[in-house]
């Protein structure tokens, strides 16, 4: 077929060159191209000149806006540091300070050849320098004499006047430069329109020439179209079917580079165009520890075998996914070798659910074991306590009484620890009523104000329309106390403790991707601190009984485990997010009773309490 088409094409070309009209058309086409090139060159020169003008004005405007923004950032960071004395705010201030100076130098160099711009630069630069010096002096006073020493200077009219003068100068300069930019853009637009008109005239002439050539070529083109139409339709239908597949389909060459990928594969790799991936090694997105296994699978496939593999990838936007691939060999008809055809499925959600299930089972097993041990130890401590009390009656001397009192106190302390373990292991049954969160928060806020260090700033945000919780007030109070005390211990040098509560409705999607949540209405209580944070390995164990990162004697490791037992016993769940050095956020979810069903629930709660 190709040979026949080639011969027909050769005969057709020879026939075209025997037609005198064809030579005239070629000469006309060359003349049109030359004329268009000359006109395009002239228009291009004008466009380049206008674009340089526009670009220069745009750079000046950009630098002025950058100076405006960075100066504002410098003042904001400086004010934050004066108030909080936080080292991070100081670093932010220094960076913004340096950036402001850098922007001023860039603007000065940019306008060096323009006398008019240099005039207002000479007015603006000293004022900004003076303003930065004032900010630096305030920093020095704050570091050496405290906040009160700089309070009056911050509030002075002179300080505000300098800032207003700078902003006015920048505003006026921006207005002038934006007008120049607008003029340049108008001239550039005019040049562009002229170029478009010239191009349109040349295009019309080109179309006439093309029409003449088309009259000679259309039969051959039509013949090729008819031949290719069937192939194109089949290919489009096949491509549409592949792109409609909800799983990733890849075709991989023997050397490990990508040949083809469908639309779902592009979405998984977080790219919009296949050009980013085609011809690149396929293992570039695979996590390093899985690359050897994938290389072995690829080698086996290229030898004509089938195979499966689970591995983890990182998309171009940083998203990690667990993938399951089913790979088969695909014979290359040209040389008889095999390529790698892979069907990959995203199993990230499945892996996450498995991890949550294993973690939940582990905590349940630990709780059962701890409950059994605590029960046995409680049985051991009971006769010891009774014996101590009997000895206190039989040994009235002071020395014996002191020893027995110490022994009794330690036995009771051990009994209290065992009570917390049992609370975690069995769940805590108590009197359930309709509970309002606002009074609990008021008690917590008062406790924080009275007992927490003054270096810890407490912020509480409780909406007035917050729903109710069905639960035990004492137990809910214990959960909140445990969370805020942990937040306090995480901020030995002070920080911000924020407590927020909000109404939340969990839908089907959230309930499907997590084990603990169920569909329904919840009250979410969020306790956030700016303390030292936790590593991922610590986060995995924080709810285990007796696990603690505190020093010996400062923590039993039962606070969070008991809190988790109370939350689960109320039908809720808890989420934790933490980063080392950036703080921790605990979010406790409790099933909510809205104001509309409060009255209908109260009798039921009363009957439950009476049965207990």
RAHU-V130858 format. One record per residue. PHI is phi in radians with two decimals (NA if undefined). OMEGA is omega in whole degrees, -180 to 180 (999 if undefined). BURIAL is I if it has 24 or more other C-alpha atoms within 12 Angstrom, else O. Layout:
PHI | OMEGA | BURIAL
PHI | OMEGA | BURIAL
This chain:
NA | 179 | O
-1.15 | -180 | O
-1.16 | -179 | O
-1.11 | 179 | O
-1.06 | 179 | O
-1.10 | 179 | O
-1.14 | 179 | O
-1.06 | 179 | O
-1.10 | 179 | O
-1.07 | -180 | O
-1.13 | -179 | O
-1.18 | 179 | O
-1.10 | 179 | O
-1.07 | 180 | O
-1.18 | 179 | O
-1.04 | -177 | O
-1.23 | 175 | O
-1.47 | 178 | O
-1.59 | -178 | O
-1.08 | -178 | O
-1.12 | -178 | O
-1.13 | 178 | I
-1.10 | 179 | O
-1.10 | 180 | O
-1.17 | 178 | I
-1.12 | 178 | O
-1.10 | 179 | O
-1.11 | 179 | O
-1.11 | 178 | I
-1.11 | 179 | O
-1.12 | 179 | O
-1.12 | 180 | I
-1.09 | -180 | O
-1.12 | 180 | O
-1.09 | 179 | O
-1.10 | -179 | I
-1.15 | 179 | O
-1.10 | 180 | O
-1.11 | -180 | O
-1.12 | 180 | I
-1.12 | 180 | O
-1.10 | 180 | O
-1.14 | -180 | I
-1.15 | 178 | I
-1.06 | 179 | O
-1.14 | -180 | I
-1.10 | 180 | I
-1.07 | 179 | O
-1.07 | -180 | O
-1.15 | 180 | I
-1.15 | 176 | I
-1.08 | 179 | O
-1.10 | -179 | I
-1.09 | -178 | I
-1.12 | 180 | I
-1.10 | 179 | I
-1.11 | 180 | I
-1.13 | 179 | I
-1.13 | 178 | I
-1.13 | 179 | I
-1.06 | -179 | I
-1.09 | -179 | I
-1.19 | 177 | I
-1.10 | 179 | I
-1.13 | 178 | I
-1.11 | 178 | I
-1.09 | 180 | I
-1.06 | -177 | I
-1.25 | -177 | O
-1.18 | 176 | I
-1.13 | 177 | I
-1.12 | 178 | I
-1.08 | 179 | I
-1.09 | -180 | I
-1.13 | -179 | I
-1.11 | -180 | O
-1.10 | 179 | I
-1.15 | 179 | I
-1.15 | 179 | I
-1.06 | -179 | O
-1.19 | 179 | I
-1.07 | -178 | I
-1.42 | -171 | O
-1.74 | -174 | I
1.00 | -180 | I
-1.43 | -180 | I
-1.11 | 179 | O
-1.13 | 177 | O
-1.13 | 178 | I
-1.13 | 178 | I
-1.12 | 177 | O
-1.09 | 179 | O
-1.10 | -179 | I
-1.05 | 180 | I
-1.10 | 180 | O
-1.17 | 178 | I
-1.05 | 180 | I
-1.12 | 180 | O
-1.13 | 179 | I
-1.09 | 177 | I
-1.05 | 180 | I
-1.10 | -180 | O
-1.13 | 178 | I
-1.11 | 179 | I
-1.11 | 179 | O
-1.09 | -180 | O
-1.12 | 180 | I
-1.12 | 178 | I
-1.16 | -177 | O
-1.14 | -177 | I
-1.82 | -175 | I
-1.10 | -176 | O
-1.55 | -176 | O
-2.00 | -176 | O
-1.14 | -178 | O
-1.12 | -180 | O
-1.22 | 179 | I
-1.12 | 180 | O
-1.15 | -179 | O
-1.37 | 173 | I
-1.18 | 179 | I
-1.18 | 174 | O
-1.44 | -174 | O
-1.31 | -173 | I
-1.07 | 179 | I
-1.11 | -179 | O
-1.17 | 179 | I
-1.15 | 178 | I
-1.06 | 178 | I
-1.09 | 180 | O
-1.14 | 179 | I
-1.13 | 178 | I
-1.13 | 178 | O
-1.10 | 178 | I
-1.07 | -179 | I
-1.17 | 178 | I
-1.12 | 178 | O
-1.11 | 176 | I
-1.05 | -178 | I
-1.10 | 179 | O
-1.11 | -179 | O
-1.13 | -178 | I
-1.24 | -173 | O
-1.83 | -174 | O
-2.19 | 176 | O
1.69 | -174 | O
-1.19 | -177 | O
-1.09 | -178 | O
-1.18 | -177 | O
-1.89 | -176 | I
-1.05 | -178 | O
-1.14 | 180 | O
-1.13 | 179 | O
-1.14 | -175 | I
-1.54 | -176 | O
-1.23 | 179 | O
-1.19 | 180 | O
-1.10 | 179 | O
-1.08 | 180 | I
-1.21 | -178 | O
-1.10 | 180 | O
-1.09 | 179 | I
-1.09 | 180 | I
-1.14 | 180 | O
-1.09 | 179 | O
-1.10 | -179 | I
-1.08 | 180 | I
-1.17 | 178 | O
-1.06 | 180 | I
-1.11 | -180 | I
-1.08 | 180 | O
-1.11 | -180 | O
-1.12 | 178 | I
-1.08 | -179 | I
-1.11 | 179 | O
-1.11 | -176 | O
-1.20 | 178 | I
-1.16 | 175 | I
-1.13 | 177 | O
-1.08 | 178 | O
-1.08 | 179 | I
-1.12 | 178 | O
-1.08 | 179 | O
-1.09 | 179 | I
-1.16 | 177 | I
-1.12 | 178 | O
-1.13 | 178 | O
-1.10 | 178 | I
-1.13 | 178 | O
-1.11 | 178 | O
-1.12 | 179 | I
-1.13 | 178 | I
-1.10 | 177 | O
-1.10 | 179 | O
-1.13 | 180 | I
-1.15 | 179 | O
-1.09 | 179 | O
-1.09 | 179 | I
-1.11 | -179 | I
-1.12 | 179 | O
-1.10 | 180 | O
-1.11 | -180 | I
-1.15 | 179 | O
-1.08 | 179 | O
-1.13 | 178 | O
-1.07 | 179 | I
-1.11 | 178 | O
-1.11 | 179 | O
-1.13 | 179 | I
-1.09 | 179 | O
-1.09 | 178 | O
-1.15 | 178 | O
-1.19 | -180 | I
-1.09 | 179 | O
-1.04 | 179 | O
-1.54 | -172 | O
-1.77 | -167 | O
-1.12 | -178 | O
-1.13 | -180 | O
-1.16 | 180 | O
-1.11 | -180 | O
-1.08 | 179 | O
-1.10 | 178 | O
-1.16 | 180 | O
-1.08 | 180 | O
-1.09 | 180 | O
-1.22 | -175 | O
-1.45 | -176 | O
-1.05 | -180 | O
-1.09 | 178 | O
-1.12 | -178 | O
-1.15 | 180 | O
-1.12 | 178 | O
-1.11 | -179 | O
-1.14 | 179 | O
-1.14 | 179 | O
-1.11 | 179 | O
-1.13 | -180 | O
-1.13 | 179 | O
-1.12 | 179 | O
-1.13 | -180 | O
-1.17 | -180 | O
-1.20 | 178 | O
-1.35 | -180 | O
-1.16 | -176 | O
-1.32 | 178 | O
-2.14 | -177 | I
-1.32 | 176 | I
-2.09 | -179 | I
-2.25 | 171 | I
-2.06 | -172 | I
-2.04 | 179 | I
-1.29 | -180 | I
-1.08 | -179 | I
-1.46 | 176 | O
1.53 | 178 | I
-1.65 | -176 | I
-1.44 | 177 | I
-1.81 | -178 | I
-2.53 | 176 | I
-2.69 | -178 | I
-1.57 | -175 | I
-1.12 | 179 | I
-1.13 | 177 | I
-1.13 | 177 | I
-1.09 | 179 | I
-1.12 | 179 | I
-1.14 | 180 | I
-1.42 | 178 | I
1.10 | 174 | O
-2.25 | -178 | I
-1.72 | -177 | O
-2.21 | 179 | O
-1.20 | -179 | O
-1.05 | 179 | O
-1.18 | -173 | O
-1.88 | -175 | I
-1.04 | 179 | O
1.49 | -179 | O
-1.73 | 177 | O
-1.04 | -175 | O
-1.26 | -177 | I
-1.43 | -180 | I
-1.15 | -178 | O
-1.62 | -177 | I
-1.51 | 177 | I
-1.00 | -172 | I
-0.90 | -176 | O
-1.21 | 179 | O
-1.74 | -172 | O
-1.17 | 180 | O
-1.12 | 179 | O
-1.13 | 179 | O
-1.18 | 178 | I
-1.10 | 177 | I
-1.13 | 177 | O
-1.09 | -180 | I
-1.08 | 178 | I
-1.10 | 179 | I
-1.15 | -180 | O
-1.13 | -179 | I
-1.21 | 174 | I
-1.65 | 176 | O
1.74 | -179 | O
-1.79 | 174 | O
-1.80 | 179 | I
-3.01 | 176 | I
-2.30 | -178 | I
-2.83 | 171 | I
-1.92 | -179 | I
-2.69 | -177 | I
-2.11 | 180 | I
-2.15 | 173 | I
-2.17 | 179 | I
-1.21 | -177 | I
-1.22 | 175 | O
-1.78 | 175 | O
1.66 | -179 | O
-1.37 | 178 | O
-1.61 | -180 | I
-2.39 | 170 | I
-1.59 | -176 | I
-2.13 | 171 | I
-2.07 | -176 | I
-2.02 | 171 | I
-2.04 | -171 | I
-2.04 | 179 | I
-2.33 | 177 | I
-1.38 | 177 | I
-2.22 | -174 | I
-1.26 | 174 | O
-1.57 | -174 | O
-1.13 | -176 | O
-1.26 | -177 | O
-2.28 | 177 | O
1.39 | 178 | O
-1.43 | -178 | O
-1.93 | 170 | I
-1.86 | -173 | I
-1.90 | 176 | I
-1.80 | -173 | I
-2.09 | 172 | I
-1.95 | -173 | I
-2.00 | -178 | I
-2.15 | 179 | I
-1.37 | -180 | I
-2.01 | -179 | I
-1.06 | -179 | O
-1.09 | 178 | O
-1.10 | 179 | O
-1.11 | 180 | O
-1.12 | 179 | O
-1.13 | 177 | O
-1.09 | -180 | O
-1.13 | 178 | O
-1.12 | -180 | O
-1.14 | 180 | O
-1.10 | 180 | O
-1.15 | 179 | O
-1.13 | 179 | I
-1.12 | 180 | O
-1.13 | 179 | O
-1.12 | 179 | I
-1.13 | 179 | I
-1.14 | 179 | O
-1.09 | 180 | I
-1.10 | 179 | I
-1.10 | 180 | I
-1.11 | -179 | O
-1.14 | 179 | I
-1.13 | 179 | I
-1.12 | 179 | O
-1.12 | -179 | O
-1.11 | 179 | I
-1.10 | 179 | I
-1.13 | 180 | O
-1.14 | 179 | O
-1.13 | 177 | I
-1.13 | 179 | O
-1.27 | -176 | O
-1.27 | -176 | I
-1.03 | 178 | O
-1.13 | 178 | O
-1.09 | -179 | O
-1.12 | 178 | I
-1.10 | 180 | O
-1.13 | 180 | O
-1.08 | -179 | I
-1.12 | 176 | I
-1.16 | 180 | O
-1.13 | 179 | O
-1.08 | 179 | O
-1.37 | -176 | O
-1.55 | -178 | O
-2.07 | -174 | O
-1.41 | -176 | O
-1.14 | -172 | O
-1.09 | -178 | O
-1.11 | 179 | O
-1.14 | 180 | O
-1.10 | 178 | O
-1.12 | 180 | O
-1.11 | -179 | O
-1.17 | 179 | I
-1.15 | 176 | I
-1.08 | 179 | O
-1.10 | -180 | O
-1.13 | -180 | I
-1.08 | -179 | O
-1.21 | 177 | O
-1.12 | 179 | I
-1.14 | 178 | O
-1.11 | 176 | O
-1.11 | 178 | I
-1.11 | 178 | I
-1.14 | 176 | O
-1.07 | 179 | I
-1.13 | 178 | I
-1.11 | 177 | I
-1.16 | 179 | I
-1.09 | 179 | I
-1.12 | 177 | I
-1.09 | 178 | I
-1.18 | -172 | I
-1.29 | -173 | I
-1.72 | -169 | I
1.47 | -172 | I
-1.93 | 178 | I
-1.68 | 179 | I
-2.54 | -179 | O
-1.28 | -178 | O
-1.72 | 176 | I
-2.44 | 172 | I
-1.37 | -173 | I
-1.99 | 171 | I
-1.62 | -176 | I
-1.34 | -175 | I
-1.00 | 179 | I
-1.11 | 177 | O
-1.06 | -180 | I
-1.13 | 178 | I
-1.10 | 177 | O
-1.12 | 180 | O
-1.09 | -179 | I
-1.10 | 179 | I
-1.14 | 178 | O
-1.10 | 179 | O
-1.09 | -178 | I
-1.10 | -175 | O
-1.49 | -170 | O
-2.02 | -177 | O
-1.39 | 177 | I
-1.05 | 180 | O
-1.19 | 178 | O
-1.30 | 178 | O
-1.73 | 179 | I
-1.64 | -178 | I
-1.78 | 177 | I
-2.16 | -178 | I
-2.13 | -179 | I
-2.26 | -179 | O
-2.10 | 180 | I
-1.20 | -178 | O
-1.27 | -177 | O
-1.61 | -177 | O
-1.16 | 180 | I
-1.21 | 180 | I
-1.77 | 177 | I
-2.14 | 172 | I
-1.55 | -178 | I
-3.10 | -180 | I
-1.72 | -175 | I
-1.05 | -179 | I
-1.10 | -179 | O
-1.19 | 177 | I
-1.09 | 177 | I
-1.07 | -180 | I
-1.13 | 179 | I
-1.05 | -178 | I
-1.13 | 179 | I
-1.07 | 180 | I
-1.03 | -177 | I
-1.19 | -178 | I
-1.28 | 177 | I
-1.17 | 176 | I
-1.07 | 178 | I
-1.11 | 178 | I
-1.08 | -178 | I
-1.15 | 179 | I
-1.39 | -179 | I
-2.18 | -178 | I
-1.12 | -180 | O
-1.76 | 180 | O
1.64 | -180 | I
2.84 | -178 | I
-2.02 | 174 | I
-1.90 | -176 | I
-2.08 | 178 | I
-2.11 | -178 | I
-2.28 | 174 | I
-2.23 | 180 | I
-2.66 | 174 | I
-1.41 | -177 | I
-2.57 | 176 | I
-2.02 | 180 | I
-1.69 | -178 | I
-1.64 | -176 | O
-1.12 | -175 | O
-1.13 | -179 | O
-1.12 | -180 | O
-1.22 | -178 | O
-1.34 | -175 | O
-1.60 | 176 | O
-2.33 | -178 | I
-1.39 | -171 | I
-1.25 | -173 | I
-1.16 | 170 | I
-2.14 | -179 | O
-1.11 | 178 | O
2.66 | -179 | O
-1.64 | -178 | I
-2.38 | 165 | I
-1.85 | 180 | I
-1.74 | 177 | I
-1.89 | -174 | I
-1.90 | 177 | I
-2.01 | -175 | I
-2.11 | 175 | I
-2.22 | 178 | I
-1.88 | -174 | I
-1.50 | -170 | I
-1.34 | 179 | I
1.32 | -177 | I
-2.36 | 173 | I
-1.36 | -179 | O
-1.12 | 180 | O
-1.18 | 177 | O
-1.22 | -180 | O
-1.05 | -179 | I
-1.20 | -173 | O
-2.07 | -171 | I
-1.14 | -179 | I
-1.65 | 177 | I
-1.35 | 178 | I
-1.06 | 177 | I
1.26 | 175 | I
-1.50 | 179 | O
-2.62 | 175 | I
-1.78 | -179 | I
-1.42 | 179 | O
-1.17 | 179 | O
-1.07 | -180 | O
1.61 | -179 | O
-1.86 | 179 | O
-2.93 | -180 | O
-1.68 | -176 | I
1.41 | -178 | I
-1.90 | -176 | I
-1.08 | -177 | I
-1.25 | 178 | I
-1.13 | 177 | I
-1.16 | 178 | I
-1.05 | 178 | I
-1.10 | 178 | I
-1.07 | 179 | I
-1.15 | -177 | I
-1.09 | 179 | I
-1.17 | 179 | I
-1.15 | 175 | I
-1.54 | 180 | I
1.45 | -178 | I
-1.87 | 179 | I
-2.68 | -176 | I
-2.40 | 175 | I
-2.07 | -179 | I
-2.24 | 173 | I
-2.33 | -178 | I
-2.64 | 173 | I
-2.31 | -179 | O
-1.06 | 179 | O
1.45 | -175 | O
-2.23 | 173 | O
1.74 | -175 | I
-2.42 | 177 | I
-2.31 | 173 | I
-1.79 | 176 | I
-2.14 | 179 | I
-1.75 | -179 | I
-1.88 | 177 | I
-2.09 | 176 | I
-0.99 | -172 | I
-1.79 | 168 | I
-2.00 | -179 | I
-1.27 | -177 | I
-1.09 | -177 | O
-1.29 | -177 | O
-1.82 | -179 | O
-1.07 | -176 | O
-1.21 | -180 | O
-1.27 | -179 | O
-1.52 | -173 | I
-1.02 | 179 | O
-1.05 | 180 | O
-1.08 | -179 | O
-1.18 | 179 | O
-1.12 | -179 | O
-1.18 | 177 | O
-1.10 | -179 | O
-1.14 | -179 | O
-1.21 | 179 | O
-1.14 | -179 | O
-1.21 | 999 | O
